[in-house]
């Protein structure tokens, strides 16, 4: 069985906590796969599984490809919500 869960970019903090907590979400599945669309330069091959790629940690000197814009944060705030990566 495969369950698909749509992820949104703005939401209530409890929405994002549900997907981050092992007891509520992760423990229910054998594997969890996340999709991310970014340029290849922001990815590195996994050392343990070369067919997988991981987001390269940002060192602060370059633009984070998944950081919400000021406009995104403003929109979320207007509705009492937060951006997904800020949770």
C-alpha positions in Angstrom: 0.0 0.0 0.0 1.2 3.5 -0.8 -0.2 6.6 0.9 0.3 10.0 -0.7 0.3 13.1 1.5 0.2 16.4 -0.1 2.4 19.0 1.5 1.6 22.7 1.5 3.9 25.6 2.0 1.7 27.6 4.5 -0.1 26.1 7.4 -0.8 26.0 11.1 2.2 24.9 13.2 0.3 21.7 14.3 0.0 20.7 10.6 3.8 20.6 10.2 4.4 19.0 13.7 2.1 16.1 12.6 4.5 15.2 9.8 7.6 15.7 11.9 6.6 13.6 15.0 7.5 9.9 14.9 4.5 8.8 17.1 1.9 10.7 14.9 3.2 10.0 11.4 6.6 8.4 10.8 6.1 5.3 13.0 3.1 4.3 10.8 5.3 3.7 7.7 8.2 1.5 6.7 9.6 4.3 4.5 8.9 7.9 3.9 10.0 9.6 0.7 9.9 13.4 0.2 9.9 15.2 -3.2 11.9 18.4 -3.7 12.4 20.3 -6.9 15.7 22.3 -6.9 18.7 22.8 -9.2 21.2 20.0 -9.3 23.9 22.2 -7.8 22.1 22.2 -4.5 22.2 18.4 -4.2 24.8 15.8 -3.2 24.8 12.0 -3.7 24.1 10.0 -0.5 27.2 8.2 0.7 25.1 5.2 1.8 22.7 5.1 -1.2 24.3 6.6 -4.3 21.0 6.6 -6.2 19.7 9.1 -3.7 20.5 12.8 -3.4 20.4 15.0 -0.4 20.1 18.7 -0.1 23.5 20.3 0.6 23.5 22.1 3.9 23.8 25.9 3.4 26.8 27.6 5.0 25.1 31.0 5.2 27.1 32.6 2.4 24.7 31.3 -0.4 21.0 31.5 -1.1 19.0 28.7 0.4 16.9 27.2 -2.4 14.0 26.2 -0.2 13.9 29.3 2.1 10.6 31.2 1.9 10.7 34.7 0.5 9.8 37.7 2.5 6.5 37.8 0.6 5.8 34.2 1.5 6.3 34.9 5.2 4.2 38.0 5.0 1.3 36.1 3.3 1.5 33.3 5.9 1.6 35.8 8.7 -1.5 37.7 7.5 -3.5 34.5 8.0 -1.9 33.5 11.3 0.1 30.7 9.6 3.8 29.9 9.1 5.9 28.7 6.2 6.7 25.0 6.1 10.5 25.4 6.6 10.0 27.9 9.5 8.2 25.3 11.6 
